[in-house]
């Protein structure tokens, strides 16, 4: 046993830096014991969501379903393969999303920096010196190796509250990225349906131009045979000119919509490939919004607002801990190694060194800075609480607006379809009456103008209905699943 102890002492004499290990262990032990944290612990604020979403349905007493349309991933909602491909490209290349991802990396790095303060800070040092004295022809070399450790005892939780705030800020940044994804998917889908709407309107316009060109030719032929007048030709030409005038504007809007989609995809302005035409895009038979209480968990902007509130709550603890003493422990250990040719007895030498200490600092007079800092933290917490509740309120407003919009735009589209059918029949009958000589060509032209305008309005109603579906999906918090 004595032999083992002497070996251990000899090992410590040869490697004095090992004497620092007990000091570091003691610091870590004190860190575990220091469990008090001043400041309020976070509790989610009580929020009473409405029992049902407000819409204008004919049977508002139908209870909300547990399942929600937003629970579906976007590739099951938007079933056009070309639209799915555009969304995938946007999720890969969009610059706003890349920036949101980098902010997450910044948040992780900041959390690592903040968390590092909970552990001892150990630093190694080395110093070498050598020289020669000409009178005595003496050579000497000395090497000093030391390690320093410093550790701040977190008796009052200042560092742990700061770590809690940094973690919440990171989670808020991750939720902000989910909001960017939700917005990106929705914007790509909405712009795509707007593009298909313009395509349909351009198709209708070009078909109208072709029909009116045939009508002008036919009218001129009737003039040649004495069964029509020059006025009939001029009136037919007016409808043709009106349709032709709309083509350049539609082409302009299509090109600008393609540019907008290209930017969302992270590309320079260019053409955008299409999939199914607008009239072939599927619409869901029903759109269940789900339970209102689930909206708070599903919407990433609400989760982001809550994490900001968590961080603000932790900052109150940081501010309160500033009033209490700050205790730091320090330790140092190492060895000095030297060699000299002056005396044979000092040919080689080893000297172990070690030290430890403690420091306590207590604020006495700071000119009101600490109290001001605490009031600031409390005010920022109150602002975060107000913003959290406001975000929830706006979320329910978004869902209500989207539900009402989708329902009413659907009704507009259905009724506009009936209008187009009626006008198509009216034009057919007026053409028969004109050929039979029982009416003037003006009646035919009026019917054609009305039909052309109604068909354009129907195309717009179709596009708006699809866009309102996208907005409802977004308002419910869907679309961000990867």
C-alpha positions as CSV (number, residue, x, y, z in Angstrom):
1,X,0.0,0.0,0.0
2,X,2.8,2.4,0.9
3,X,4.5,1.4,-2.4
4,X,1.3,2.4,-4.3
5,X,1.1,5.7,-2.5
6,X,4.7,6.5,-3.3
7,X,4.1,5.7,-6.9
8,X,1.1,8.0,-7.1
9,X,3.1,10.9,-5.5
10,X,5.9,10.3,-7.9
11,X,3.5,10.4,-10.8
12,X,2.0,13.7,-9.6
13,X,5.5,15.1,-9.1
14,X,6.4,14.2,-12.7
15,X,3.1,15.4,-14.1
16,X,1.9,18.3,-11.9
17,X,-0.9,19.3,-14.3
18,X,-2.9,16.3,-13.0
19,X,-3.3,18.2,-9.8
20,X,-5.8,20.4,-11.6
21,X,-8.2,17.5,-12.1
22,X,-9.6,17.5,-8.6
23,X,-10.2,21.2,-8.9
24,X,-12.2,20.8,-12.1
25,X,-14.2,18.0,-10.5
26,X,-15.0,20.1,-7.6
27,X,-16.2,22.9,-9.9
28,X,-18.5,20.5,-11.8
29,X,-19.9,19.2,-8.5
30,X,-20.7,22.7,-7.3
31,X,-22.4,23.3,-10.7
32,X,-24.7,20.4,-10.1
33,X,-25.5,21.5,-6.5
34,X,-26.4,25.0,-7.6
35,X,-30.0,24.4,-8.5
36,X,-31.8,27.6,-7.6
37,X,-33.1,29.7,-10.5
38,X,-34.7,33.1,-9.8
39,X,-37.4,34.4,-12.0
40,X,-40.7,33.0,-13.1
41,X,-41.0,29.6,-14.7
42,X,-42.8,29.5,-18.0
43,X,-46.5,28.4,-18.1
44,X,-48.5,28.6,-21.3
45,X,-51.0,31.5,-21.1
46,X,-54.6,30.4,-20.9
47,X,-56.3,31.0,-24.2
48,X,-59.9,30.1,-24.9
49,X,-60.3,29.3,-28.6
50,X,-63.8,29.6,-30.1
51,X,-65.9,26.5,-30.2
52,X,-66.3,26.7,-34.0
53,X,-64.9,28.6,-36.9
54,X,-67.2,31.4,-38.2
55,X,-68.4,30.8,-41.7
56,X,-71.6,31.5,-43.7
57,X,-72.6,27.9,-44.2
58,X,-76.3,27.0,-44.3
59,X,-76.0,24.7,-41.3
60,X,-73.6,26.4,-38.8
61,X,-74.7,23.9,-36.1
62,X,-72.7,21.1,-37.6
63,X,-69.9,20.3,-35.1
64,X,-66.3,20.7,-36.3
65,X,-64.5,17.5,-37.2
66,X,-61.3,16.4,-35.4
67,X,-59.6,15.8,-38.8
68,X,-58.6,18.8,-40.7
69,X,-57.9,19.4,-44.4
70,X,-54.6,21.0,-43.3
71,X,-53.4,17.6,-41.9
72,X,-52.9,16.4,-45.5
73,X,-49.4,17.0,-46.9
74,X,-49.3,19.5,-49.8
75,X,-48.6,16.7,-52.4
76,X,-51.9,15.2,-51.6
77,X,-53.7,18.5,-51.8
78,X,-52.2,19.8,-55.0
79,X,-52.4,16.8,-57.3
80,X,-51.1,18.3,-60.5
81,X,-47.7,16.6,-61.1
82,X,-46.3,19.8,-62.7
83,X,-47.4,21.9,-59.7
84,X,-45.8,19.4,-57.4
85,X,-42.5,19.6,-59.3
86,X,-42.6,23.4,-59.1
87,X,-43.1,23.2,-55.3
88,X,-40.2,20.8,-54.9
89,X,-37.9,23.1,-56.9
90,X,-39.0,26.1,-54.7
91,X,-38.3,24.2,-51.5
92,X,-34.9,23.4,-52.8
93,X,-33.9,26.7,-54.4
94,X,-35.9,29.6,-52.9
95,X,-33.6,32.2,-51.4
96,X,-36.0,33.2,-48.6
97,X,-36.1,29.6,-47.4
98,X,-32.3,29.4,-47.6
99,X,-32.0,32.5,-45.5
100,X,-34.4,31.0,-42.9
101,X,-32.3,27.9,-42.8
102,X,-29.1,29.9,-42.2
103,X,-30.9,31.8,-39.4
104,X,-31.4,28.4,-37.7
105,X,-27.7,27.6,-38.0
106,X,-27.0,31.0,-36.4
107,X,-29.4,30.2,-33.6
108,X,-27.7,26.8,-33.0
109,X,-24.3,28.5,-32.8
110,X,-25.6,31.1,-30.4
111,X,-27.1,28.4,-28.2
112,X,-23.8,26.6,-28.2
113,X,-22.0,29.8,-27.1
114,X,-24.5,30.5,-24.4
115,X,-24.5,26.9,-23.1
116,X,-20.7,26.9,-22.9
117,X,-20.8,29.3,-20.0
118,X,-22.3,26.6,-17.9
119,X,-19.1,24.6,-18.0
120,X,-15.6,25.3,-16.7
121,X,-13.4,27.2,-19.1
122,X,-10.0,25.5,-19.2
123,X,-7.0,26.9,-21.0
124,X,-3.5,25.6,-21.5
125,X,-0.4,27.8,-21.5
126,X,3.2,27.2,-22.4
127,X,6.4,29.3,-22.0
128,X,9.9,28.5,-23.1
129,X,13.0,30.5,-22.5
130,X,16.7,29.9,-23.0
131,X,20.0,31.8,-22.8
132,X,23.8,31.8,-22.5
133,X,26.2,33.8,-20.4
134,X,29.5,34.4,-22.2
135,X,31.6,35.0,-19.0
136,X,30.6,31.7,-17.5
137,X,29.9,29.9,-20.7
138,X,26.6,28.9,-19.1
139,X,23.7,27.6,-21.1
140,X,20.2,27.3,-19.7
141,X,16.7,26.2,-21.0
142,X,13.5,26.5,-19.1
143,X,9.9,25.3,-20.0
144,X,6.8,26.3,-18.1
145,X,3.6,24.4,-18.8
146,X,0.3,25.4,-17.0
147,X,-3.4,25.0,-17.3
148,X,-5.9,27.5,-16.0
149,X,-9.5,26.7,-15.2
150,X,-12.3,29.2,-14.4
151,X,-15.8,28.4,-13.5
152,X,-18.7,30.7,-12.5
153,X,-21.1,29.1,-10.0
154,X,-24.7,29.6,-11.2
155,X,-26.3,29.6,-7.8
156,X,-29.1,31.9,-8.9
157,X,-29.7,30.5,-12.4
158,X,-28.5,33.5,-14.5
159,X,-26.6,31.3,-16.9
160,X,-29.3,28.7,-17.0
161,X,-32.0,31.3,-17.7
162,X,-29.9,32.7,-20.5
163,X,-29.5,29.2,-21.9
164,X,-33.3,28.7,-21.7
165,X,-33.8,32.0,-23.6
166,X,-31.3,31.0,-26.3
167,X,-33.0,27.6,-26.7
168,X,-36.4,29.2,-27.1
169,X,-35.0,31.7,-29.6
170,X,-33.7,28.8,-31.6
171,X,-37.1,27.0,-31.6
172,X,-38.7,30.3,-32.6
173,X,-36.3,30.5,-35.6
174,X,-37.2,26.9,-36.6
175,X,-40.9,27.8,-36.4
176,X,-40.2,30.9,-38.5
177,X,-38.7,28.6,-41.1
178,X,-41.8,26.5,-41.1
179,X,-43.8,29.7,-41.7
180,X,-41.6,30.5,-44.7
181,X,-42.2,27.0,-46.1
182,X,-46.0,27.3,-45.6
183,X,-46.0,30.7,-47.3
184,X,-43.8,29.5,-50.1
185,X,-45.9,26.4,-50.9
186,X,-49.0,28.5,-50.8
187,X,-47.6,31.3,-53.0
188,X,-46.4,28.8,-55.7
189,X,-49.7,27.1,-55.8
190,X,-51.7,30.4,-55.8
191,X,-49.6,31.9,-58.6
192,X,-49.8,28.7,-60.6
193,X,-53.6,28.7,-60.5
194,X,-53.5,32.4,-61.4
195,X,-51.3,31.5,-64.4
196,X,-53.7,28.8,-65.5
197,X,-56.6,31.2,-65.1
198,X,-54.8,33.7,-67.5
199,X,-54.1,30.8,-69.9
200,X,-57.8,29.9,-69.9
201,X,-58.8,33.5,-70.5
202,X,-56.3,33.8,-73.4
203,X,-57.7,30.6,-74.9
204,X,-61.2,31.9,-74.7
205,X,-60.1,35.2,-76.2
206,X,-58.4,33.5,-79.1
207,X,-61.3,31.2,-79.7
208,X,-63.6,34.3,-79.7
209,X,-61.3,36.0,-82.2
210,X,-61.4,33.0,-84.5
211,X,-65.2,32.8,-84.2
212,X,-65.6,36.6,-84.9
213,X,-63.3,36.4,-87.9
214,X,-65.6,33.7,-89.4
215,X,-68.6,35.9,-88.4
216,X,-67.1,38.9,-90.2
217,X,-66.4,36.8,-93.3
218,X,-69.9,35.5,-93.3
219,X,-71.4,39.0,-92.8
220,X,-69.4,40.3,-95.8
221,X,-70.6,37.4,-97.9
222,X,-74.2,38.2,-96.9
223,X,-73.6,41.8,-97.9
224,X,-72.4,40.6,-101.3
225,X,-75.7,38.7,-101.7
226,X,-77.8,41.7,-100.5
227,X,-79.1,40.1,-97.3
228,X,-77.0,42.2,-94.9
229,X,-75.9,45.8,-94.6
230,X,-72.5,47.5,-94.3
231,X,-73.5,48.3,-90.7
232,X,-73.7,44.6,-89.9
233,X,-70.1,44.2,-91.1
234,X,-68.9,47.2,-89.0
235,X,-70.7,45.9,-85.9
236,X,-69.1,42.4,-86.3
237,X,-65.7,44.0,-86.8
238,X,-66.1,45.9,-83.5
239,X,-66.5,42.6,-81.5
240,X,-63.5,41.2,-83.3
241,X,-61.4,44.3,-82.5
242,X,-62.4,44.2,-78.9
243,X,-61.3,40.6,-78.5
244,X,-58.0,41.3,-80.3
245,X,-57.3,44.2,-78.0
246,X,-57.3,41.9,-75.0
247,X,-54.8,39.5,-76.2
248,X,-51.6,41.6,-75.7
249,X,-52.7,42.5,-72.1
250,X,-53.3,38.9,-71.3
251,X,-50.0,37.9,-72.7
252,X,-48.3,40.6,-70.6
253,X,-50.0,39.4,-67.4
254,X,-49.0,35.8,-68.3
255,X,-45.4,36.7,-68.7
256,X,-45.3,38.7,-65.5
257,X,-47.0,35.8,-63.6
258,X,-44.3,33.4,-65.0
259,X,-41.6,35.8,-63.8
260,X,-43.2,35.9,-60.3
261,X,-43.2,32.1,-60.1
262,X,-39.6,31.9,-61.5
263,X,-38.4,34.2,-58.6
264,X,-40.2,31.9,-56.1
265,X,-38.4,29.0,-57.6
266,X,-35.1,30.7,-57.2
267,X,-34.6,31.1,-61.0
268,X,-34.2,34.1,-63.2
269,X,-37.4,35.1,-65.1
270,X,-38.3,32.5,-67.6
271,X,-41.2,30.5,-68.9
272,X,-43.1,28.1,-66.6
273,X,-44.2,24.6,-67.7
274,X,-47.9,23.8,-67.3
275,X,-49.7,20.6,-66.3
276,X,-53.4,20.1,-66.3
277,X,-55.5,23.0,-67.6
278,X,-57.6,24.9,-65.0
279,X,-60.9,23.2,-66.0
280,X,-59.3,19.8,-65.2
281,X,-57.8,20.6,-61.8
282,X,-59.6,18.6,-59.1
283,X,-61.4,20.2,-56.2
284,X,-62.0,18.4,-52.9
285,X,-65.6,17.3,-52.3
286,X,-65.4,18.8,-48.8
287,X,-62.9,20.8,-46.8
288,X,-63.2,20.1,-43.1
289,X,-61.4,22.8,-41.1
290,X,-60.9,20.6,-38.0
291,X,-61.1,21.5,-34.3
292,X,-60.3,25.2,-33.5
293,X,-58.1,24.1,-30.6
294,X,-55.8,22.3,-32.9
295,X,-55.0,25.4,-34.9
296,X,-52.8,26.7,-32.1
297,X,-50.6,23.7,-32.4
298,X,-50.6,23.5,-36.2
299,X,-49.9,27.1,-37.2
300,X,-46.1,27.7,-37.1
301,X,-46.5,31.5,-36.6
302,X,-48.4,30.8,-33.3
303,X,-45.7,28.4,-32.1
304,X,-43.0,31.0,-33.1
305,X,-44.8,33.7,-31.1
306,X,-45.0,31.3,-28.1
307,X,-41.3,30.6,-28.2
308,X,-40.5,34.3,-28.3
309,X,-42.7,34.5,-25.2
310,X,-40.7,31.7,-23.5
311,X,-37.5,33.5,-24.3
312,X,-38.8,36.8,-22.9
313,X,-39.9,35.0,-19.7
314,X,-36.4,33.5,-19.2
315,X,-34.9,37.0,-19.7
316,X,-36.8,38.1,-16.6
317,X,-34.8,35.5,-14.6
318,X,-31.6,36.7,-16.2
319,X,-32.4,40.3,-15.1
320,X,-33.3,39.2,-11.6
321,X,-30.2,37.2,-11.1
322,X,-28.1,40.3,-11.8
323,X,-29.1,41.5,-8.3
324,X,-27.4,38.6,-6.6
325,X,-23.7,37.8,-6.0
326,X,-21.7,36.3,-8.7
327,X,-19.2,33.7,-7.5
328,X,-16.3,32.4,-9.6
329,X,-13.8,29.7,-8.9
330,X,-10.3,29.6,-10.5
331,X,-7.7,27.0,-10.5
332,X,-4.2,26.6,-12.0
333,X,-1.7,23.8,-12.2
334,X,1.4,22.9,-14.1
335,X,5.1,22.4,-14.0
336,X,8.4,24.1,-14.6
337,X,11.1,22.1,-16.4
338,X,14.7,23.5,-16.6
339,X,18.2,22.5,-17.6
340,X,21.5,24.4,-16.9
341,X,25.2,23.7,-17.6
342,X,26.5,25.9,-14.8
343,X,26.3,23.2,-12.1
344,X,26.1,19.5,-12.5
345,X,23.5,19.3,-9.8
346,X,21.2,21.4,-11.8
347,X,21.5,19.6,-15.0
348,X,17.8,18.8,-14.9
349,X,15.0,20.1,-12.6
350,X,11.2,19.7,-12.3
351,X,9.0,22.0,-10.2
352,X,5.3,21.5,-9.8
353,X,3.0,24.5,-9.3
354,X,-0.7,24.8,-8.5
355,X,-3.1,27.3,-7.1
356,X,-6.8,27.9,-6.5
357,X,-9.0,30.8,-5.6
358,X,-12.5,32.2,-5.4
359,X,-14.0,35.6,-6.3
360,X,-17.3,37.1,-5.2
361,X,-18.8,40.2,-6.8
362,X,-22.0,41.9,-5.5
363,X,-23.5,44.9,-7.1
364,X,-24.0,47.8,-4.6
365,X,-24.8,50.9,-6.6
366,X,-25.4,50.8,-10.4
367,X,-27.3,54.0,-10.8
368,X,-30.6,52.2,-11.3
369,X,-29.3,50.1,-14.2
370,X,-30.3,46.8,-12.7
371,X,-33.8,47.8,-11.9
372,X,-34.2,49.4,-15.3
373,X,-33.0,46.2,-16.9
374,X,-35.6,44.2,-14.9
375,X,-38.3,46.6,-15.9
376,X,-37.2,46.3,-19.5
377,X,-37.3,42.5,-19.4
378,X,-40.8,42.6,-17.8
379,X,-42.1,45.0,-20.5
380,X,-40.6,42.9,-23.3
381,X,-42.3,39.9,-21.8
382,X,-45.7,41.7,-21.7
383,X,-45.2,42.8,-25.3
384,X,-44.4,39.2,-26.3
385,X,-47.6,38.0,-24.4
386,X,-49.7,40.6,-26.3
387,X,-48.1,39.6,-29.6
388,X,-48.8,35.9,-28.8
389,X,-52.5,36.5,-28.2
390,X,-52.8,38.8,-31.2
391,X,-51.2,36.1,-33.4
392,X,-53.8,33.6,-32.2
393,X,-56.6,36.1,-32.8
394,X,-55.4,36.9,-36.4
395,X,-55.0,33.2,-37.1
396,X,-58.7,32.6,-36.4
397,X,-59.6,35.6,-38.4
398,X,-57.5,34.2,-41.3
399,X,-59.4,30.9,-41.1
400,X,-62.8,32.5,-41.0
401,X,-62.0,34.8,-43.9
402,X,-60.7,31.8,-45.9
403,X,-63.7,29.6,-45.1
404,X,-66.1,32.3,-46.1
405,X,-64.1,33.1,-49.2
406,X,-63.9,29.5,-50.4
407,X,-67.6,29.0,-49.9
408,X,-68.7,32.1,-51.6
409,X,-66.3,31.9,-54.5
410,X,-67.5,28.4,-55.1
411,X,-71.1,29.7,-55.3
412,X,-70.0,32.5,-57.7
413,X,-68.3,29.9,-60.0
414,X,-71.4,27.6,-60.0
415,X,-73.8,30.5,-60.8
416,X,-71.5,31.9,-63.4
417,X,-71.5,28.5,-65.1
418,X,-75.3,28.8,-65.3
419,X,-74.9,32.3,-66.7
420,X,-72.6,31.1,-69.5
421,X,-75.0,28.2,-70.4
422,X,-77.9,30.6,-70.6
423,X,-75.9,33.0,-72.8
424,X,-74.7,30.2,-75.1
425,X,-78.3,29.2,-75.7
426,X,-79.3,32.9,-76.2
427,X,-76.7,33.4,-78.8
428,X,-77.7,30.2,-80.6
429,X,-81.3,31.3,-80.7
430,X,-80.5,34.8,-81.8
431,X,-78.4,33.5,-84.7
432,X,-81.3,31.3,-85.8
433,X,-83.6,34.3,-85.7
434,X,-81.2,36.5,-87.6
435,X,-80.8,33.8,-90.3
436,X,-84.6,33.6,-90.4
437,X,-84.8,37.3,-90.9
438,X,-86.8,37.9,-87.8
439,X,-84.2,40.0,-85.9
440,X,-81.3,42.3,-86.6
441,X,-77.6,41.4,-86.4
442,X,-77.3,43.8,-83.5
443,X,-79.1,41.2,-81.3
444,X,-76.6,38.6,-82.3
445,X,-73.7,40.9,-81.6
446,X,-75.1,41.9,-78.1
447,X,-75.4,38.2,-77.2
448,X,-71.8,37.4,-78.4
449,X,-70.4,40.3,-76.4
450,X,-72.2,39.2,-73.3
451,X,-71.1,35.6,-73.8
452,X,-67.5,36.6,-74.3
453,X,-67.5,38.7,-71.1
454,X,-69.3,36.0,-69.2
455,X,-66.8,33.3,-70.3
456,X,-63.9,35.5,-69.1
457,X,-65.6,36.1,-65.8
458,X,-66.2,32.3,-65.4
459,X,-62.5,31.7,-66.0
460,X,-61.6,34.3,-63.4
461,X,-64.2,32.7,-61.0
462,X,-62.5,29.3,-61.5
463,X,-59.1,30.7,-60.8
464,X,-60.3,32.6,-57.7
465,X,-62.0,29.5,-56.3
466,X,-58.7,27.5,-56.6
467,X,-56.8,30.4,-55.1
468,X,-59.2,30.6,-52.2
469,X,-58.7,26.9,-51.5
470,X,-55.0,27.5,-51.3
471,X,-55.6,30.4,-48.9
472,X,-57.8,28.2,-46.7
473,X,-55.1,25.4,-46.7
474,X,-52.6,28.0,-45.7
475,X,-54.8,29.6,-43.0
476,X,-55.3,26.2,-41.4
477,X,-51.6,25.8,-41.1
478,X,-51.1,23.1,-43.8
479,X,-48.5,22.9,-46.5
480,X,-45.2,22.9,-44.6
481,X,-44.7,19.1,-44.2
482,X,-41.6,18.0,-45.9
